[in-house]
Each structure stands twice: as structure tokens, then as C-alpha cells.
Amino acid sequence: MKKIYVLAAIIATAGTLQAQTLAEYANAGDAAMANQKYEEAITNYVKAQELDKDNTDYMTAFQLATAYLQTGNNEKAGDAFKASLLKGNYDQGVITNMKNAYEAAGKPELVKQSYIDIKTANPEQKLAMDTKLYFIYSKEKDWANALPCCMTILADPNIDVEKQKKFYMNAAQLYLNLDQADSAEVYYDKVLTIDPTNANVHKALGYGFYNTIQKTKKSAEATYNAKKKDAKNASHYYAEMQTATKRAWLKYGPKAKEHLKVANQTLNDAQITQVIQQIDQNVSAYSK
């Protein structure tokens, strides 16, 4: 008979647990945290999160992350901080906590993916996430992904003039890295609208155009060297190489010279002087 009563008690207890609400589990977790019973807190917070059907209880997710940190489970702490952010927590400190937790777990790759996931789930976080992603992509030399993040920063209506000027220059450099000198010029010109006599911008523009010429020349030579074994058409391929090189010098040479001359009025750099002379010689030769 005693066994029957024990079984009935177990069933009744189970029924009570199943009937508990999200708030009750969260409160139980808070009580356990206050008593430094972190594993118990985790158990209750996880149950609370399972009942969060609207996916909006970001405070319990934050508490869960904190409990995981107390037990040394850094990766799960990072996951819980991320869950808190996905659920609508806009506290920038939580983003830092998530980053630190993942890095402590030896999982820095999860940081980048989390930033992507957070901005996708919460468009309001796009500026904050793209700002962080910009620096990650730049460090990785992933210019193609860094560029749209740079544009997000520039689109911020509250950006101040100095930051705007800095990211105009960053955008221009990214375009140069992607071999898009014309687009780089657009953004360097935006800097010059703010600061017309900026010698460093004129230098960057000048070298940007000059390096574009060099890259075009190198590419044309590589194409010719790959095809010249075809003796029958070798002269045609040589002419193509010369034409591509000539067009590059005539298109970008004068622009490069113009900006380098302005830069050198301030910088008085001997190397710049040599480059200007080389540009003059080549533009003159190809103009005949």
C-alpha cells in the first residue's frame, strides 16, 4: 500500500512541475543564483527558456548566461548571451560579454557568425553589428564584406564629421583594394569636399591611380605570356597587351599626376617626385 502512495506522490509532483510557468521557473532560477547554486539555477533557467514561445524573454537568457559563466562553461554562456540579444536585448555590454565568452571558450569564429545572426534577426542592431563586423573583415582582409559594413557606418544619420571623413577614406581604400579606382575616387572626393587641401588624400588618390596602371600592365603582360606560345597569333596578343597598357596610362596617368603634384606641395617627397616624372614620360610616350 505504501508503494502506491509513493507512486501517487511522484505522479502528483510531476504534474506540478509540468504545470509551472515560465515566470515560476525564472524565479526559481533567481533564487538558486542568489544562493550560489548555479547548476540548479541553470536547470530552472533552461526550463524557463523552453517555455518562452514568443522568444522575448531576454532577461532569463541573460541570467542563464551568467550562471554558465559561474560554472566555467564559456561556450554555453556565449550561446545564452547571443540568445538574449536575439530576443531583443539591446544592451551593448551584453554584446561584449558574448564576445568575451566565446573567445574564452576558444571559439572566436562564433563571434562573427553571431554578429551576422543578430543583425539579421534585429535590423535595429545593424549599425552596431556592422561596425563590429567591419573591423573583423578588415583584419581578415576580406575587403568585399568589409565594404558594405563601411557603407552602413556612413549611412548613420548621427555620424559626426570626423568619423564621416575617416570612413570615406576607409571606403576609398577598400575600393582600391578591390581594384575599383573610379569608385575610390568618388569617396576620396567626398573627403576633399570636407578638407580640400588634405595632402594625404591627394597622395592616396595619386598612388591609387598609379597602382591601378601597374596592376593593369601586369595583368596584360600575364595574359600575353600565357598566350604567346600560339606563334600564329602572338603579334595580335602583343598588340592587345600594348593597347591595354596604353589605355591605362592615358586614362589614369593624368589623374595620378594631378593629385600627386597637389600632395607634394605639402609633403615634398622625393619618391613622389620620381613617380610624377615616370608618369610624365609614359603618358608622353603613349600620347604620340
Stockholm file with secondary structure:
# STOCKHOLM 1.0

chainA/1-288         MKKIYVLAAIIATAGTLQAQTLAEYANAGDAAMANQKYEEAITNYVKAQELDKDNTDYMTAFQLATAYLQTGNNEKAGDAFKASLLKGNYDQGVITNMKNAYEAAGKPELVKQSYIDIKTANPEQKLAMDTKLYFIYSKEKDWANALPCCMTILADPNIDVEKQKKFYMNAAQLYLNLDQADSAEVYYDKVLTIDPTNANVHKALGYGFYNTIQKTKKSAEATYNAKKKDAKNASHYYAEMQTATKRAWLKYGPKAKEHLKVANQTLNDAQITQVIQQIDQNVSAYSK
#=GR chainA/1-288 SS CHHHHHHHHHHHHHHHHHHCCHHHHHHHHHHHHHTTCHHHHHHHHHHHHHTCTTSCCHHHHHHHHHHHHHTTCHHHHHHHHHHHHHTTCCCHHHHHHHHHHHHHTTCTHHHHHHHHHHHHHCGGGHHHHHHHHHHHHHHTTCHHHHHHHHHHHHTCTTCCHHHHHHHHHHHHHHHHHTTCHHHHHHHHHHHHHHSTTCHHHHHHHHHHHHHHHHHHHHHHHHHHHHHTTCGGGHHHHHHHHHHHHHHHHHHHHHHHHHHHHHHHHHHCCHHHHHHHHHHHHHHHHHHC
#=GC SS_cons         CHHHHHHHHHHHHHHHHHHCCHHHHHHHHHHHHHTTCHHHHHHHHHHHHHTCTTSCCHHHHHHHHHHHHHTTCHHHHHHHHHHHHHTTCCCHHHHHHHHHHHHHTTCTHHHHHHHHHHHHHCGGGHHHHHHHHHHHHHHTTCHHHHHHHHHHHHTCTTCCHHHHHHHHHHHHHHHHHTTCHHHHHHHHHHHHHHSTTCHHHHHHHHHHHHHHHHHHHHHHHHHHHHHTTCGGGHHHHHHHHHHHHHHHHHHHHHHHHHHHHHHHHHHCCHHHHHHHHHHHHHHHHHHC
//
